């Protein structure tokens, strides 16, 4: 499959690649699509938990309790990996 992107999206993909957080264009799209699919299956409780985590993050930033980007990416990736493992082990209805 080939995908033609408008210039603004191509610029965004290139920016994401240059950030070092993605290994390839395929990685950018895979993560975006997986995130979208996961978000659509979230319960209200899961959305509220995410909102609470984000709000706590803002409060931590205001208090100066920040970590560098590399450490943040590692922690987030670990949380995502754990979430995926938990989700994969749950019986499907």
BABADREN-352918 format. One line per 3 residues: number of its first residue (from 1); their letters; for each residue x negated, y, z of C-alpha. Coordinates in nm, 4 decimals. Example, Ala and Ser with C-alpha at 12.3 -4.5 7.8 and 13.67 -1.06 7.14 Angstrom:
// residues 2
1) as) -1.2300/-0.4500/0.7800  -1.3670/-0.1060/0.7140
This chain:
// residues 93
1) xxx) 0.0000/0.0000/0.0000  -0.1227/0.3464/-0.0787  -0.0020/0.6538/0.1023
4) xxx) -0.0322/1.0054/-0.0358  -0.0522/1.2672/0.2364  0.0158/1.6364/0.2043
7) xxx) -0.2947/1.8487/0.2740  -0.1861/1.9444/0.6267  -0.1530/1.5791/0.7341
10) xxx) -0.4794/1.4857/0.5662  -0.6493/1.7645/0.7620  -0.4955/1.6340/1.0842
13) xxx) -0.6095/1.2765/1.0156  -0.9621/1.3999/0.9416  -0.9617/1.6045/1.2624
16) xxx) -0.8569/1.2984/1.4620  -1.1293/1.0905/1.2973  -1.3955/1.3501/1.3756
19) xxx) -1.2885/1.3510/1.7431  -1.4430/1.0075/1.7844  -1.1248/0.8626/1.9299
22) xxx) -1.0427/0.6680/1.6140  -1.2562/0.4324/1.4082  -1.0772/0.4616/1.0727
25) xxx) -0.7769/0.6063/0.8927  -0.6055/0.2720/0.9483  -0.6710/0.3081/1.3226
28) xxx) -0.5060/0.6531/1.3246  -0.1932/0.5235/1.1531  -0.1802/0.1980/1.3500
31) xxx) -0.1917/0.3790/1.6838  0.0634/0.6383/1.5748  0.3072/0.3745/1.4526
34) xxx) 0.2566/0.1529/1.7585  0.3143/0.4525/1.9859  0.6328/0.5431/1.8010
37) xxx) 0.7628/0.1864/1.8163  0.6797/0.1641/2.1857  0.8424/0.4980/2.2645
40) xxx) 1.1662/0.3943/2.0973  1.1889/0.0965/2.3312  1.1223/0.2921/2.6522
43) xxx) 1.3851/0.2988/2.9220  1.4921/0.6190/3.0958  1.2936/0.5034/3.3990
46) xxx) 0.9766/0.4668/3.1892  1.0272/0.8107/3.0326  1.0733/0.9645/3.3785
49) xxx) 0.7561/0.7948/3.5021  0.5645/0.9374/3.2062  0.7015/1.2848/3.2731
52) xxx) 0.5957/1.2555/3.6374  0.2436/1.1524/3.5359  0.2165/1.4469/3.2979
55) xxx) 0.3379/1.6909/3.5626  0.0856/1.5508/3.8115  -0.1865/1.5932/3.5495
58) xxx) -0.1013/1.9603/3.5088  -0.1157/2.0071/3.8859  -0.4541/1.8329/3.9002
61) xxx) -0.5845/2.0596/3.6239  -0.4646/2.3666/3.8108  -0.6565/2.2430/4.1169
64) xxx) -0.9687/2.1918/3.9045  -0.9611/1.8128/3.9352  -1.0623/1.7402/3.5753
67) xxx) -1.2654/1.4639/3.4103  -1.4516/1.4760/3.0796  -1.2817/1.3714/2.7567
70) xxx) -1.4702/1.0440/2.7175  -1.3711/0.9249/3.0637  -1.0114/1.0333/3.0037
73) xxx) -0.9968/0.8366/2.6770  -1.1370/0.5259/2.8484  -0.8838/0.5497/3.1313
76) xxx) -0.5933/0.6054/2.8937  -0.7025/0.3162/2.6717  -0.7225/0.0902/2.9779
79) xxx) -0.3719/0.1947/3.0839  -0.2403/0.1289/2.7320  -0.4103/-0.2108/2.7213
82) xxx) -0.2577/-0.3036/3.0588  0.0850/-0.1843/2.9451  0.0624/-0.3896/2.6262
85) xxx) -0.0460/-0.6991/2.8208  0.2413/-0.6605/3.0676  0.4872/-0.6090/2.7849
88) xxx) 0.3564/-0.9106/2.5939  0.3959/-1.1328/2.9002  0.7572/-1.0301/2.9647
91) xxx) 1.0186/-1.2695/2.8284  1.2179/-1.1240/2.5418  1.5960/-1.1190/2.5685
